[in-house]
Amino acid sequence: MIDLYSARTTNGLRASIMLEELGLPYRVHAVDFDADNATKPAEMMAVNPAGSIPVLIDHETGVSLSQSFAIMLYLCEKTGRFLPQEPVARAQVLQWMSFVMTDVISATHPIFVLTSELKDTPEPIIRHYEARLMRFLGQADAQLGRTPFLAGDEISVADFALYPTAAFRQKLLDRVGGVPNLRRWLTEVGARQGVARGMAVPETPAH
C-alpha cells in the first residue's frame, strides 16, 4: 500500500494523477500546506521536514519520497510505464519533464504568489510573469504541433507533469488566445479517466 500526503496544488496533483494512471492502490491524506508544520502529520514530516507536499510512502518497497518530480519518476520505474527504457526516447521524455519542472514552474509559481498572497502587486508585474509563462507554453504548443504528445507519439510522464499547470491556467489561455495544439492536448489528456480522477485528489478545494 502507498500513502500519499497531498493537497490540490499542481505538485500534489502530479503525484495523484500518476498513481491513478498507473492503477496503484493508495491512501490519500489531505494536508493543509499553509498550516504550521507542527500540526502536519508526523509521518509526512519525517520524510520532508520542510513540510511541503507531496510526500509518498511506499510500504511495499520501504521507499519514502518528497518532490513531485522524484515521486513521478519513481512510480514510472516501479511499474515500467510512461518512461521508455530505450535511451533516446527516454532522454526525450526527461528533457520535456525537466522543461516542465524548471522553466514552466518557474514562470507559473510567481503568478500564484502575486495574485493569491500579494494582492496589491502592480498589474505590469503580473503581466510580465504571464507573458513569460505563455512563452514557455508556446514552446510546448509548437512541439505538440509536431507530435501528439510532448515527447513523441506516446503519452508519457512529461505530459502528466505539464497537465495540472496548463489546466490551472485555462483562464489565461482563454484571455491570451492562440496555442491551438496545447488546447487540443489539454482536451485529450484531460479526458483520460486516470487524469480526471487524479485531478480530484484529495477532495478539498484547490489552491
N, C-alpha and C positions, 0 to 999 in steps of 0.2 A: 504494500500500500504506500501511496505517496501523500504527504501532507503539503499543501500549498498555502502559504500565508500571503495574502494579496489584497489589493484594492482595485477599483475600476479606474486605474490610470493606464496610460499606454504601456508602461513597463509591466504592470500586473497583467494586463490583457494579453500581452505576448506569451506569457507563460501559460495562461489558461487556454488560449487558442491552440497552443502546441499540444497540450495534454488532451484536449478534445479531439483534435485532428488525428492524434495517434491512438485514440480509444483507450487510454490508460486509466485505470481506476485511481481516484484520488479523493481526498477530503479537502475542502476549502475552508480556510479560517479568515474571515473578513477582518481587516486591520484598518484602523483609523490612522492613516500615515501622518496626520497632523498632531496626533496625541503625543503627550510626553512619553519618552522612551520607557520610563519607569512603569507605565501602565500597559505596555505592549507584552505579548506572550513571551514567557521566558525561553521557550524552545526556539522561537524566532530570533530573539536577541542573542542567544548563544551562537547562532550561525552568523548573524550580522549585527555586531554591537552598534553600528550606526543607526539601526532601527528602520532602515528603508526596505521597501518591498520591491519585487517578490523575493520570498525565501522558499526553497523547495527542500524537503527532507524525504529521501527515498529509503524507506525502511527495508526494502528488499536487498538493496546493494550497500546500504550504510553510507551513501553519499549525501552530503548536505551542501547546498549551494545558495548563494545570492547572486544578483546581477542577471537580468533577463537574457542577455547575450549568452552567458555561460549556461544558463538553465536550458535555453533552446537548443544549443549545440549538444549538451549532454543528452537530452531526450532524443535527438536525432541519432546520436551514436548508440544509445541504449537499444533503439528499435531498428536501426538500419534504414530509416526512411527520411525523405526530404533533404538529404545531404549526400550527393553522389560520392562514390569511392574513387572513380576514375579521376586522376589528378587534375586534368584541365577543367573538366566540368565542376569539380569540387572547388577549384580556385575561382571560377566564375561566380559560384554561389557565395563564397566567402567574401569576394570583392563587393558584391551588392549588399551583403549583410553588413559589412563594415561601412559602406556608404550610408545605410540607414542609421546605424548606431552612432556614427560620428557626425557626418555632415547634416543629415536631416534633423536629428535630435538637437544638435547644437543650434539650429535655427528655430525649431518649434518651441523648445523649452522657455526661452525668453518671452515668447508671446504669452504663454501661460502665466508666467510670473508678472509681467507688466499689465495684463488685463485682469488677473484674478487677485493678486496680492498688492500690487502697487497701482491702485486705480486712478491715481492722479497723474499718471505718466502722459507726457505730451504726445499727441497723435502722431507726429512725424517719427518719433522713435518706434512706435508700434508698427507703423507702415514700413520702416526700414527692415525690421525683422520679418514682416510678412513677405516683403519682396525677396529677401534672402531665402526664405523657405520656398517661395514659388520658383526661384531659380533652380533649387535642388529638385523640386517636384517636376520641373520642366525636363531635367535630365532623365528622370525616371520615365516621363511621358515619351521622350524620344526613344529610349530603349524599348518601351512597350509598343512602339510603332514598328520595331524591327522583329520582336519576338513576343509570343503570347504572355510570357511571364518574365520577371526581372532577369533571370539567369538563363533563359532559353525556352525550350518548348514545354518543359515540365514545371509544375509549381514546386517551390522549394521553401526552405526555412526563411530565405530572404523576403519572399512575398508575405509570409506571416509576420515578419518583423515590421514591414512597412505598413501593413494594412491598418492597425489601430490609429496610427498618427494621421494617415491620409483621411480615414473616416472621421476622425475628430475635427478635421479642418474642412469639412464639407461646406460650411458657410463661406469660408474664404475662397474656396474653389468656385462656388456659385457667384460670388461677387466679382472675382477677377476674370473668370471665364477661361476658355481655352482648355488645354490638356485633355483632348478627347480620348487619347489612348489610356491615360490614367483613369479616366471616368469609366471606360469600358472595363478595365481591370478591376476597379472598385466594385462594380456591379457583379462581375463574375466571381471574384473571391468572396465577396460578402454573401453570396447565395449559397456557399458551402455550409452544410449543416454544422460541421465542426467549428467553423469560424463564427457562425451565428451563436452557437451555444457558448463558445469561449468569450464572446463579447458581453455576455450577460453574467459573467462570474467576477466577483461574488454579487449577490443580489442586493447591492447597495447603490446609492446614487453615484454617478460618475463625477469625477473632479476635473 
